[in-house]
Amino acid sequence: MKAIINRLRSRLRVYRKNGWLLDGNEKHSNSHLKIFYARRALNKNWIAHLAYGVVYREDHEGKVWIWAIPWLAARYRDIALVIGQENASELKRAGRRSDFYVPFRVDSEFNLPLNEDKIRSKEGVRSDIRNVRKYRQEYEITHEDQKFRLFYDTMYVAHTLKAQGNCGALMPFDLMIKQIDSADLIPTRRGTEYVAGEVVVHERNGVRAWSLGVKDGDNRYVREGVLGAI
């Protein structure tokens, strides 16, 4: 009986999310805007950055059932938007006809060909190899704290802001460095100068590319194939 109860609790737990009330002035129009958001703190910060910029207020409402979010949001009559980040299976059980959905992320898996000759025959790969040789680019694998710091400060932040502008949501350095035991940093260098890098995380089901960066966010390095050297 205890096992059944624990299994039921485990299944129901996915329907309880952290909820936040966000309040401030919309950063473009300067109009008052109140949002109720339920799910992960990192994505909440991204939503807040898009809506308000830097200055806003937030109140943590604790854990809420996803089907109770509309009722909870109704307590605050001036809420303009309710955002709940859910998986497709959760939406089928808790969604309503009046809701609308925006895909946030699509996950997929694919098999890479193991035939080296086939890989090298691709024009894009041949171009990368030419650039690697032309600019004498090399890569290494490291777990050194100071190189993670260098990657974060001079590559990841600059590249993310250059590629995504005001829509970019930067991962805090503390979160990145926490993964150091299960992650590899693969920096690309030209001689002694580090010009790009990528962080890959080792998970139970395989290896996942996690963070990418280019020195100073300079697209010149990208055109010269620094990412192809990783």
C-alpha positions in Angstrom: 0.0 0.0 0.0 2.8 2.4 0.9 4.5 1.7 -2.5 1.2 2.6 -4.3 0.9 5.8 -2.3 4.5 6.8 -3.1 4.0 6.1 -6.8 0.8 8.2 -6.8 2.6 11.1 -5.0 5.4 10.9 -7.5 3.0 11.1 -10.5 1.0 14.0 -8.9 4.2 15.9 -8.1 4.7 17.0 -11.7 1.5 19.0 -11.5 2.7 21.2 -8.7 4.8 24.1 -9.8 6.5 27.0 -8.2 4.5 30.2 -8.9 5.6 33.8 -9.0 3.8 37.1 -9.3 5.8 39.5 -11.4 5.0 43.2 -11.3 6.6 46.3 -13.0 6.5 48.5 -16.0 6.9 47.0 -19.5 10.3 48.1 -20.6 9.3 49.4 -24.1 6.0 51.2 -23.4 6.6 51.9 -19.7 3.0 50.7 -19.1 2.2 48.8 -15.9 2.3 45.0 -16.4 1.6 42.2 -14.0 2.4 38.5 -14.9 1.8 35.3 -13.1 4.4 32.7 -14.0 4.6 29.0 -13.0 7.5 26.7 -13.5 11.3 27.0 -13.3 13.1 30.0 -11.7 15.6 30.3 -14.6 12.9 30.7 -17.2 11.0 33.0 -14.9 14.1 35.3 -14.9 14.1 35.1 -18.7 10.4 36.1 -18.9 11.0 38.9 -16.5 14.0 40.2 -18.5 12.0 40.2 -21.7 9.0 42.0 -20.1 10.6 44.4 -17.7 14.3 44.6 -18.2 16.1 45.1 -14.9 13.6 46.8 -12.6 10.6 44.7 -11.4 9.2 43.1 -8.3 8.5 39.5 -7.7 6.6 37.5 -5.1 7.0 33.8 -4.7 3.5 32.2 -4.3 4.9 28.8 -3.3 3.9 25.5 -5.0 0.6 25.6 -6.9 -1.4 23.0 -8.8 -1.3 23.8 -12.5 -5.1 23.4 -12.8 -5.5 26.0 -10.0 -3.4 28.6 -11.7 -6.3 30.4 -13.3 -8.1 30.5 -10.0 -5.1 31.8 -8.2 -4.4 34.4 -10.9 -8.0 35.6 -10.6 -7.2 36.8 -7.0 -5.3 39.6 -8.7 -7.7 41.3 -11.1 -5.0 43.4 -12.9 -3.0 40.4 -14.1 -2.5 40.8 -17.8 -0.8 37.5 -18.6 -0.6 34.0 -17.0 2.3 31.9 -18.2 2.7 28.2 -17.3 5.5 26.2 -18.9 4.3 22.6 -19.2 5.1 19.4 -21.0 2.6 18.2 -23.7 1.3 15.4 -21.5 0.6 17.8 -18.7 -1.3 20.1 -20.9 -3.6 17.4 -22.1 -4.7 16.8 -18.5 -4.7 20.3 -17.2 -5.2 22.6 -20.2 -8.5 24.4 -21.1 -10.1 25.2 -24.4 -9.5 28.9 -23.9 -5.7 28.5 -23.5 -3.2 29.0 -26.3 0.2 27.3 -26.5 3.5 28.5 -27.7 6.2 25.8 -28.3 9.2 26.5 -26.0 11.6 23.8 -26.9 11.6 20.7 -29.1 13.8 17.8 -28.1 15.1 15.2 -30.6 17.7 12.6 -31.0 19.6 11.6 -34.1 22.4 9.2 -34.9 25.6 10.6 -36.3 27.3 8.6 -39.1 30.4 6.8 -38.0 31.9 6.5 -41.4 34.7 9.0 -41.4 35.0 9.1 -45.2 31.3 10.1 -45.5 31.7 12.8 -42.8 34.8 14.3 -44.6 33.0 14.3 -48.0 30.5 17.0 -46.8 31.5 20.5 -48.1 30.8 22.1 -44.8 33.1 19.7 -43.0 35.8 20.1 -45.7 35.5 23.9 -45.2 35.9 23.6 -41.5 39.0 21.4 -41.9 40.5 23.9 -44.2 40.0 26.7 -41.7 41.3 24.6 -38.9 44.6 24.1 -40.8 44.7 27.7 -42.2 44.3 29.4 -38.8 46.2 26.6 -36.9 43.2 26.1 -34.6 43.4 23.4 -31.8 41.1 22.3 -29.1 41.5 20.9 -25.6 39.3 19.4 -22.9 39.6 20.9 -19.4 37.9 21.2 -16.0 40.0 24.1 -14.7 38.0 26.7 -12.8 39.9 29.6 -14.2 39.3 28.5 -17.8 35.6 28.1 -17.1 35.7 31.7 -15.8 37.6 32.8 -18.9 35.1 31.1 -21.1 32.1 32.6 -19.3 33.4 36.2 -19.1 35.0 36.6 -22.5 33.1 34.1 -24.7 29.8 32.9 -23.4 28.3 36.2 -22.2 29.6 38.2 -25.2 28.4 35.6 -27.8 25.0 35.2 -26.2 24.3 38.9 -26.1 25.6 39.4 -29.6 23.4 36.6 -31.0 20.2 37.1 -29.0 20.3 40.8 -28.0 17.8 41.9 -25.4 16.1 38.5 -25.7 19.1 36.7 -24.3 18.9 35.1 -20.9 22.3 34.5 -19.5 23.0 31.5 -17.3 24.6 32.6 -14.0 28.2 31.6 -13.6 27.5 29.8 -10.3 25.1 27.5 -12.1 27.6 26.7 -14.8 30.5 26.0 -12.4 28.2 23.7 -10.4 28.3 21.3 -13.4 32.1 21.2 -13.5 32.2 17.6 -12.2 29.9 16.3 -14.9 30.9 18.7 -17.7 33.7 19.2 -20.1 34.9 22.6 -21.3 36.2 22.3 -24.9 38.0 25.6 -25.7 39.5 26.4 -29.1 42.8 28.2 -29.3 45.1 29.7 -31.8 48.5 29.3 -30.4 48.1 30.5 -26.8 45.0 32.7 -27.5 41.6 31.2 -26.6 39.0 32.3 -29.2 35.9 30.0 -28.7 34.6 27.2 -26.5 31.7 24.9 -25.7 30.5 23.2 -22.5 29.2 19.7 -22.9 27.4 17.9 -20.0 27.6 14.1 -19.4 24.1 12.9 -18.6 22.6 9.4 -17.9 21.5 9.1 -21.5 24.6 10.5 -23.2 26.4 13.8 -23.8 24.5 17.1 -24.3 25.9 20.3 -25.8 25.1 23.0 -23.2 26.8 26.3 -23.7 28.7 27.9 -26.6 30.8 31.0 -26.8 33.1 33.1 -29.1 35.6 35.6 -27.9 34.1 39.1 -27.7 31.1 37.8 -29.6 33.1 38.5 -32.8 31.6 37.0 -35.9 34.9 37.2 -37.6 36.0 34.2 -35.6 32.9 32.3 -36.6 33.5 33.0 -40.3 37.0 31.7 -39.8 35.7 28.4 -38.5 36.5 28.4 -34.8 33.4 26.5 -34.0 34.3 23.8 -36.5 37.5 23.1 -34.5 35.5 22.0 -31.5 
